[in-house]
Amino acid sequence: MTRLNSRSLDRWVGQGVEPPPNQVPRLGDGTAIKPEAAIEATGRIPGWAVPAHLPELRRLDFDLAGPGVPGKLPPTWGEPYPWYVSALDADGNEVAGIRHPDLAAPLATYAGYNVRHAAVGAAGEVVPMAGATYPFPRTTADRAAAGDPRPSIAERYADREDYLAQVRAATKALLAERLLLPEDVEAV
């Protein structure tokens, strides 16, 4: 994305062409939700690893009386900071951000985190930036046997060509929105 960002910046500064709009999750349009809601939504997916607890950042209260006045040490814990994550679609994939063809024509549910397995210790603790993939069932029968609420691959795509056509359409949409460079289309 670095080349894309620099080209958008060059066009904005040199030609006055506005860059593509920001794609971050927002409360106002419903694309940001509390993490608990995301966990509840994905917890119905067979095999989904639910965190033992969610990380929490809290304010520290130094009880400062004013500028230059020393506070108490150690500080006490204050209120937690509120935090949000991207809302999820029916498959459990994020709706905010740039919807790469892997999400627009999915074969799985993708998580941006993973949880530690009991065999390695600290079971259920969140491992950030080490994502997880939960493939869709291949057939309707596989879906029924697993109790998976997500449509199977066979229910989503008529055949391989149908899947590839949807990937191509998603790629062209990103190109049209200036979120993908023309030279990257074939690779995607």
Backbone as numpy.savetxt, mean C-alpha at the origin, in Angstrom:
# Nx Ny Nz CAx CAy CAz Cx Cy Cz
11.47 5.71 -10.84 10.66 6.91 -10.84 11.52 8.18 -10.84
12.80 8.06 -10.63 13.65 9.24 -10.57 13.66 9.97 -11.90
13.80 9.23 -13.02 13.79 9.88 -14.33 12.45 10.55 -14.59
11.37 9.90 -14.16 10.04 10.46 -14.36 9.90 11.76 -13.56
10.35 11.74 -12.31 10.24 12.92 -11.47 11.07 14.07 -12.03
12.29 13.79 -12.50 13.13 14.86 -13.02 12.55 15.42 -14.32
11.94 14.58 -15.15 11.32 15.10 -16.38 10.11 15.97 -16.05
9.32 15.54 -15.09 8.17 16.36 -14.69 8.63 17.69 -14.12
9.69 17.66 -13.33 10.23 18.90 -12.75 10.76 19.80 -13.86
11.50 19.23 -14.81 12.02 20.03 -15.93 10.89 20.69 -16.71
9.83 19.93 -17.01 8.70 20.49 -17.76 7.98 21.58 -16.96
7.87 21.37 -15.66 7.18 22.33 -14.81 7.95 23.65 -14.77
9.26 23.56 -14.51 10.08 24.76 -14.40 10.29 25.42 -15.76
10.59 24.61 -16.79 10.94 25.17 -18.09 9.77 25.55 -18.96
8.64 24.83 -18.84 7.52 25.06 -19.75 6.21 25.38 -19.04
6.22 25.35 -17.72 5.01 25.64 -16.97 3.98 24.52 -16.98
4.40 23.30 -17.35 3.49 22.16 -17.38 3.41 21.58 -15.96
2.22 21.63 -15.39 2.04 21.11 -14.03 2.41 19.63 -13.97
3.09 19.19 -12.89 3.38 17.75 -12.76 2.09 16.99 -12.46
2.15 15.67 -12.62 0.95 14.88 -12.27 0.56 15.13 -10.81
-0.72 15.02 -10.49 -1.15 15.27 -9.10 -0.57 14.26 -8.12
-0.45 14.69 -6.89 0.04 13.83 -5.82 -0.92 12.66 -5.63
-0.38 11.50 -5.30 -1.20 10.29 -5.18 -1.25 9.76 -3.74
-0.91 10.59 -2.76 -0.87 10.11 -1.38 -2.29 9.88 -0.84
-2.43 8.99 0.15 -3.75 8.78 0.75 -4.24 10.04 1.46
-5.55 10.27 1.40 -6.13 11.45 2.04 -7.40 11.05 2.80
-7.58 11.68 3.95 -8.81 11.44 4.71 -10.02 12.00 3.97
-9.86 13.16 3.36 -10.97 13.86 2.72 -11.64 13.09 1.61
-10.87 12.28 0.88 -11.49 11.53 -0.21 -11.65 10.04 0.11
-11.38 9.68 1.37 -11.59 8.30 1.80 -10.48 7.34 1.41
-9.36 7.85 0.89 -8.27 6.96 0.50 -7.30 6.69 1.65
-7.55 7.28 2.81 -6.74 7.00 4.00 -7.66 6.48 5.10
-7.21 5.42 5.76 -8.01 4.81 6.84 -7.09 4.48 8.01
-7.68 4.20 9.14 -6.90 3.77 10.31 -6.33 2.37 10.03
-5.14 2.08 10.54 -4.54 0.76 10.31 -5.42 -0.39 10.80
-6.15 -0.18 11.87 -7.03 -1.24 12.39 -8.08 -1.65 11.36
-8.58 -0.67 10.60 -9.57 -0.97 9.57 -8.95 -1.79 8.44
-7.70 -1.49 8.11 -7.01 -2.26 7.06 -6.78 -3.69 7.51
-6.39 -3.87 8.75 -6.15 -5.22 9.27 -7.45 -6.01 9.30
-8.53 -5.36 9.70 -9.83 -6.04 9.73 -10.24 -6.47 8.31
-9.98 -5.62 7.32 -10.36 -5.93 5.94 -9.53 -7.07 5.37
-8.26 -7.15 5.72 -7.40 -8.19 5.15 -7.41 -9.47 5.97
-7.89 -9.40 7.18 -7.90 -10.58 8.05 -8.75 -11.71 7.54
-9.62 -11.45 6.58 -10.48 -12.49 6.01 -9.77 -13.29 4.92
-8.58 -12.85 4.50 -7.83 -13.54 3.44 -7.10 -14.72 4.07
-7.32 -15.93 3.55 -6.66 -17.11 4.13 -5.14 -16.96 4.15
-4.56 -17.26 5.31 -3.11 -17.20 5.46 -2.56 -15.83 5.77
-3.42 -14.81 5.80 -2.94 -13.45 6.06 -2.34 -13.39 7.45
-1.14 -12.88 7.54 -0.45 -12.77 8.83 -0.83 -11.45 9.49
-1.61 -11.54 10.54 -2.07 -10.34 11.25 -1.04 -9.98 12.32
-0.63 -8.70 12.37 0.35 -8.29 13.39 -0.19 -8.52 14.80
0.72 -8.88 15.71 0.35 -9.08 17.12 -0.13 -7.75 17.72
0.51 -6.67 17.33 0.08 -5.33 17.73 0.63 -4.33 16.73
0.02 -3.17 16.68 0.46 -2.15 15.75 1.48 -1.23 16.40
2.47 -0.79 15.64 3.42 0.17 16.20 2.69 1.45 16.58
3.19 2.13 17.57 2.55 3.37 18.00 3.62 4.39 18.36
3.51 5.56 17.77 4.39 6.67 18.13 3.65 7.56 19.11
4.31 7.92 20.18 3.68 8.76 21.20 4.50 10.02 21.43
3.81 11.05 21.81 4.48 12.28 22.19 5.22 12.05 23.51
6.28 12.80 23.71 6.99 12.78 24.99 6.71 14.10 25.70
6.31 14.03 26.94 5.98 15.22 27.72 7.16 15.56 28.63
7.86 16.63 28.27 8.98 17.10 29.09 8.52 18.12 30.12
7.23 18.46 30.11 6.65 19.40 31.05 7.47 20.68 31.14
7.73 21.26 29.98 8.53 22.49 29.91 7.67 23.67 30.34
8.18 24.45 31.26 7.44 25.60 31.76 7.56 26.79 30.81
8.57 26.81 30.00 8.77 27.92 29.06 10.15 27.85 28.45
10.46 28.78 27.53 11.77 28.78 26.88 12.90 28.89 27.91
13.88 28.05 27.74 15.04 28.10 28.63 14.84 27.46 29.98
13.63 26.97 30.25 13.34 26.36 31.55 13.48 24.85 31.40
14.37 24.25 32.19 14.54 22.80 32.04 13.26 22.04 32.39
13.03 20.99 31.66 11.86 20.16 31.90 12.23 18.96 32.74
11.30 18.07 32.91 11.54 16.89 33.73 12.21 15.80 32.90
13.09 15.10 33.53 13.76 13.95 32.91 13.65 12.78 33.84
13.31 11.63 33.43 12.90 11.35 32.05 11.49 11.88 31.78
11.19 12.13 30.53 9.85 12.62 30.20 8.81 11.51 30.39
7.56 11.90 30.44 6.48 10.92 30.51 5.86 10.77 29.13
5.22 9.62 28.92 4.56 9.39 27.64 3.32 10.25 27.53
3.15 10.88 26.38 1.97 11.69 26.11 1.01 10.96 25.19
0.16 11.72 24.56 -0.84 11.17 23.64 -0.18 10.52 22.42
-0.81 9.49 21.88 -0.27 8.90 20.65 -0.54 9.80 19.45
0.36 9.76 18.48 0.13 10.46 17.23 -0.86 9.63 16.41
-1.83 10.29 15.79 -2.73 9.53 14.92 -1.98 9.17 13.64
-2.28 8.00 13.11 -1.67 7.64 11.83 -2.65 6.86 10.99
-2.39 6.89 9.69 -3.31 6.33 8.71 -2.53 5.58 7.65
-3.22 4.69 6.97 -2.66 3.93 5.86 -3.61 4.06 4.68
-3.18 3.59 3.54 -4.04 3.63 2.36 -5.27 2.76 2.58
-6.40 3.25 2.09 -7.60 2.41 2.05 -7.34 1.25 1.10
-8.14 0.21 1.23 -7.94 -1.01 0.45 -9.11 -1.28 -0.48
-8.81 -1.90 -1.61 -9.89 -2.31 -2.50 -10.44 -3.66 -2.04
-11.36 -4.23 -2.79 -11.99 -5.50 -2.40 -11.00 -6.65 -2.31
-9.86 -6.53 -2.99 -8.83 -7.58 -2.94 -7.87 -7.40 -1.77
-7.95 -6.26 -1.08 -7.00 -5.98 0.00 -5.78 -5.21 -0.47
-5.79 -4.73 -1.71 -4.68 -3.93 -2.23 -4.96 -2.44 -2.02
-3.88 -1.68 -1.86 -4.01 -0.25 -1.59 -4.64 0.48 -2.77
-5.51 1.46 -2.44 -6.15 2.25 -3.50 -5.41 3.55 -3.77
-4.70 4.07 -2.79 -3.97 5.32 -2.98 -2.60 5.02 -3.60
-1.97 6.06 -4.06 -0.66 5.89 -4.69 -0.82 5.60 -6.16
0.29 5.36 -6.81 0.27 5.04 -8.23 -0.12 3.57 -8.37
-1.21 3.33 -9.08 -1.71 1.95 -9.24 -0.97 1.27 -10.39
0.15 0.66 -10.04 0.96 -0.08 -11.00 0.10 -1.19 -11.61
0.41 -1.64 -12.81 -0.37 -2.73 -13.41 -0.48 -3.97 -12.52
0.49 -4.19 -11.64 0.38 -5.31 -10.70 -0.84 -5.16 -9.79
-1.30 -3.93 -9.57 -2.50 -3.70 -8.76 -3.74 -3.50 -9.62
-3.57 -2.93 -10.81 -4.71 -2.71 -11.69 -5.18 -4.01 -12.34
-4.27 -4.94 -12.55 -4.60 -6.26 -13.08 -3.91 -7.28 -12.17
-4.42 -7.43 -10.95 -3.68 -8.20 -9.94 -3.77 -9.72 -10.10
-2.75 -10.36 -9.56 -2.73 -11.81 -9.42 -2.66 -12.20 -7.95
-2.62 -11.18 -7.07 -2.45 -11.43 -5.64 -2.83 -10.18 -4.86
-2.85 -10.33 -3.56 -2.94 -9.20 -2.64 -1.52 -8.96 -2.15
-1.12 -7.69 -2.15 0.25 -7.33 -1.78 0.22 -6.46 -0.54
1.07 -6.78 0.42 1.18 -5.99 1.64 2.56 -5.35 1.69
2.64 -4.15 2.20 3.91 -3.45 2.32 4.67 -3.80 3.59
4.21 -4.79 4.29 4.86 -5.24 5.52 4.72 -6.75 5.61
5.40 -7.33 6.54 5.27 -8.74 6.84 5.32 -8.88 8.35
5.04 -10.03 8.86 5.17 -10.26 10.30 6.12 -11.42 10.54
6.78 -11.36 11.66 7.75 -12.39 12.00 7.05 -13.70 12.32
7.64 -14.78 11.87 7.14 -16.12 12.13 7.64 -16.57 13.50
6.87 -17.40 14.17 7.24 -17.88 15.51 8.59 -18.59 15.51
8.95 -19.26 14.41 10.20 -20.01 14.35 11.44 -19.13 14.46
11.30 -17.83 14.13 12.46 -16.94 14.20 12.42 -16.02 15.42
11.37 -16.15 16.22 11.23 -15.34 17.43 10.43 -14.08 17.18
9.92 -13.52 18.25 9.10 -12.30 18.21 7.92 -12.47 17.25
7.22 -13.57 17.40 6.10 -13.88 16.51 5.09 -12.74 16.47
4.67 -12.42 15.27 3.63 -11.41 15.09 4.13 -9.97 15.06
5.41 -9.75 15.32 5.95 -8.39 15.25 6.04 -7.96 13.79
5.76 -6.70 13.53 5.78 -6.17 12.17 7.21 -6.04 11.67
7.43 -6.52 10.45 8.71 -6.33 9.76 8.43 -5.30 8.66
8.78 -4.04 8.88 8.48 -3.03 7.87 9.36 -3.18 6.64
8.86 -2.72 5.53 9.59 -2.69 4.26 10.04 -4.07 3.79
9.39 -5.09 4.25 9.60 -6.45 3.77 8.21 -6.99 3.47
7.74 -6.73 2.28 6.35 -7.01 1.93 6.00 -8.48 1.85
4.73 -8.72 1.67 4.20 -10.07 1.57 3.26 -10.14 0.37
3.17 -11.32 -0.22 2.29 -11.57 -1.36 1.37 -12.73 -1.02
0.07 -12.52 -1.22 -0.94 -13.55 -0.97 -1.65 -13.83 -2.29
-1.17 -14.84 -3.04 -1.72 -15.12 -4.38 -3.21 -15.43 -4.34
-3.88 -15.05 -5.42 -5.28 -15.42 -5.58 -5.37 -16.91 -5.89
-6.46 -17.54 -5.50 -6.67 -18.94 -5.90 -6.73 -19.01 -7.43
-6.29 -20.14 -7.98 -6.27 -20.28 -9.44 -7.66 -20.47 -10.02
-8.50 -21.25 -9.35 -9.82 -21.58 -9.90 -10.92 -21.29 -8.88
-12.15 -21.34 -9.34 -13.30 -21.17 -8.44 -13.32 -22.27 -7.39
-12.99 -23.49 -7.80 -12.97 -24.61 -6.85 -11.90 -24.39 -5.78
-10.73 -23.92 -6.18 -9.66 -23.63 -5.22 -10.11 -22.55 -4.23
-10.81 -21.55 -4.75 -11.29 -20.45 -3.91 -12.29 -20.98 -2.88
-13.22 -21.79 -3.33 -14.23 -22.35 -2.43 -13.59 -23.24 -1.38
-12.62 -24.07 -1.79 -11.96 -24.97 -0.85 -11.19 -24.21 0.22
-10.61 -23.07 -0.14 -9.82 -22.29 0.80 -10.68 -21.31 1.61
-11.93 -21.11 1.19 -12.78 -20.13 1.86 -12.29 -18.71 1.60
-11.71 -18.50 0.43 -11.14 -17.20 0.07 -12.22 -16.31 -0.53
-12.44 -15.10 0.02 -13.48 -14.23 -0.52 -13.09 -13.54 -1.83
-11.81 -13.57 -2.18 -11.35 -12.88 -3.39 -11.62 -13.74 -4.63
-12.06 -13.14 -5.73 -12.27 -13.92 -6.95 -10.97 -14.60 -7.39
-11.11 -15.78 -7.96 -9.94 -16.52 -8.43 -9.39 -15.90 -9.72
-8.21 -16.34 -10.11 -7.61 -15.85 -11.35 -8.51 -16.22 -12.54
-9.05 -17.43 -12.54 -9.93 -17.87 -13.63 -11.21 -17.04 -13.70
-11.69 -16.53 -12.57 -12.88 -15.69 -12.55 -12.58 -14.27 -13.01
-11.35 -13.84 -12.88 -10.94 -12.48 -13.24 -10.59 -12.34 -14.71
-9.93 -13.34 -15.24 -9.37 -13.25 -16.58 -9.80 -14.47 -17.40
-10.29 -14.21 -18.60 -10.76 -15.30 -19.47 -9.61 -16.24 -19.83
-8.45 -15.67 -20.04 -7.26 -16.45 -20.39 -6.03 -15.55 -20.25
-4.88 -16.07 -20.62 -3.63 -15.32 -20.50 -3.69 -14.03 -21.32
-4.26 -14.10 -22.51 -4.34 -12.92 -23.37 -5.22 -11.83 -22.74
-6.30 -12.24 -22.10 -7.17 -11.27 -21.42 -6.40 -10.58 -20.31
-5.64 -11.36 -19.53 -4.82 -10.79 -18.46 -3.82 -9.79 -19.04
-3.09 -10.20 -20.09 -2.09 -9.31 -20.68 -2.72 -8.06 -21.28
-3.93 -8.17 -21.82 -4.63 -7.00 -22.35 -4.94 -6.01 -21.22
-5.32 -6.53 -20.06 -5.60 -5.65 -18.92 -4.32 -4.99 -18.40
-3.22 -5.72 -18.42 -1.93 -5.14 -18.03 -1.55 -4.04 -19.01
-1.72 -4.30 -20.31 -1.40 -3.27 -21.32 -2.28 -2.03 -21.13
-3.56 -2.23 -20.87 -4.47 -1.10 -20.67 -4.06 -0.28 -19.44
-3.69 -0.96 -18.37 -3.25 -0.25 -17.16 -1.96 0.51 -17.42
-1.07 -0.08 -18.19 0.20 0.57 -18.52 -0.05 1.81 -19.37
-0.93 1.70 -20.36 -1.26 2.86 -21.20 -1.92 3.97 -20.39
-2.73 3.60 -19.41 -3.37 4.61 -18.55 -2.31 5.37 -17.75
-1.32 4.66 -17.22 -0.24 5.33 -16.49 0.55 6.26 -17.41
0.78 5.84 -18.63 1.48 6.66 -19.61 0.67 7.93 -19.90
-0.63 7.77 -20.10 -1.51 8.92 -20.39 -1.56 9.90 -19.21
-1.44 9.37 -17.98 -1.47 10.23 -16.79 -0.10 10.82 -16.47
0.89 10.50 -17.33 2.27 10.96 -17.16 2.89 10.39 -15.89
2.50 9.17 -15.54 3.06 8.49 -14.37 4.00 7.35 -14.78
4.22 7.24 -16.08 5.13 6.23 -16.62 5.78 6.84 -17.86
7.05 6.57 -18.07 7.75 7.08 -19.24 7.54 6.16 -20.44
7.49 6.72 -21.65 7.28 5.89 -22.84 8.32 4.76 -22.97
9.55 5.03 -22.64 10.58 3.99 -22.78 10.45 2.88 -21.75
9.61 3.04 -20.73 9.41 2.01 -19.73 8.20 1.13 -19.98
7.38 1.51 -20.97 6.14 0.79 -21.23 6.39 -0.68 -21.53
7.32 -0.98 -22.42 7.55 -2.36 -22.83 8.06 -3.20 -21.65
8.90 -2.62 -20.81 9.42 -3.36 -19.66 8.29 -3.70 -18.68
7.38 -2.77 -18.49 6.26 -3.00 -17.58 5.33 -4.02 -18.19
